[in-house]
Amino acid sequence: MHNDIHLIALCSIPDIGPVTVRRLVSVFGSAEAVFKSGVKELTGVEGVGKKRAEAIKNFSGFSGIERNLKKLKNQGVKVIALDSDRYPEMLRNIQDPPLVIYMKGDMTPEDKYAIAIVGSRKPTPYGISVTETMASELASMGFTIVSGLARGIDTAAHKGGVRCGGRSIAVLGSGIDVPYPPENKGLMERISKAGCVLSEFAPGTPPNKENFPRRNRIISGLSLGVLVVEAAAESGALITARYALEQGREVFSIPGNINSKVSSGTNELIKQGAKPVVKAEDIVEELAPLLRGFIKSKEKVKISVSDEEKALCKIMTGEPKHIDDISRESGMPVSKALAVLLGLELKGIVKQLEGKRFYLA
């Protein structure tokens, strides 16, 4: 923990980026040793001028970092430095691993058998259906589902993975305490209990646009392969695919309608050599050399339904119904009804359409 504080401090100094931090730690042996070094020694490191060296020597925020770490610990958030034995091995081996990650939940050794599923924030019903099916089937086989908790394909991937009792990892483009999008706060809590939520960004970091491309290298870095479901020609999902190739990971793509904008990127990936996928077994077949008997047999998960869930099911049909109507008819506040409906979604009993409309699956 002592060295974690120094590493977090080094990363928090303005104008000192991850490349410089890495170089400093490499030269001096640890983040703590960097702070103990003199200005003359620091300026001897490539990229560290007098201004940066003095910023390191004059840093006075250690007590604030210690307070924040205690606060995070009370919230169940772990702070894991690159040199910790708890740091995910798959991620450690990429070219540009995060120096520090903030994690809520836990990773297990089996999480190295992970598949990332990414795609459009504005998918078609076909994209949502395919994503949920693929995620559920892969999770049933024992794979951990990794995605970015964004609207659309990411959300469907997490729901599909958790629904059948599987594990999921959500990688945020904001601080670990800043759920984004806000409506996925409940899903984020579920994932932290069925895997983990993690971020390289310091707590309180807003979901700035520039954070998401950086976040994508972590999604691919944690995974054996990346499955792109729907993606336009220029999209974040394709950035993740490029990172996957750079990291030596496999890239898979769901073929889509040639007239659909959200399938232009996925179809192009296939033209460029990505493996087309029409069933989960296509992914398993490609990764077979890495799996060595890991695959679990698919088992039907027994589903238990609470009294509150039963109450909502009774007032719902196969026709979509708006959350306000569900709330009024059930007598449940909207926030409570949404939480119960999320549970039903994860169990595959209820499905959601745009505009917060729900129906029995």
Secondary structure, 3 states (H helix, E strand, C coil): CHHHHHHHHHHHCCCCCHHHHHHHHHHHCCHHHHHHCCHHHHHCCCCCCHHHHHHHHCCCCHHHHHHHHHHHHHCCEEEEECCCCCCCHHHHCCCCCCCEEEEEECCCHHHHCEEEEECCCCCCHHHHHHHHHHHHHHHHCCCEEEECCCCCHHHHHHHHHHHCCCCEEEECCCCCCCCCCHHHHHHHHHHHHCEEEEECCCCCCCCCCCHHHHHHHHHHHCCCEEEECCCCCCCHHHHHHHHHHHCCCEEEECCCCCCCHHHHHHHHHHHCCCEECCCHHHHHHHHHHHHCCCCCCCCCCCCCCCHHHHHHHHCCCCCCEEHHHHHHHHCCCHHHHHHHHHHHHHCCCEEEECCCEEEEC
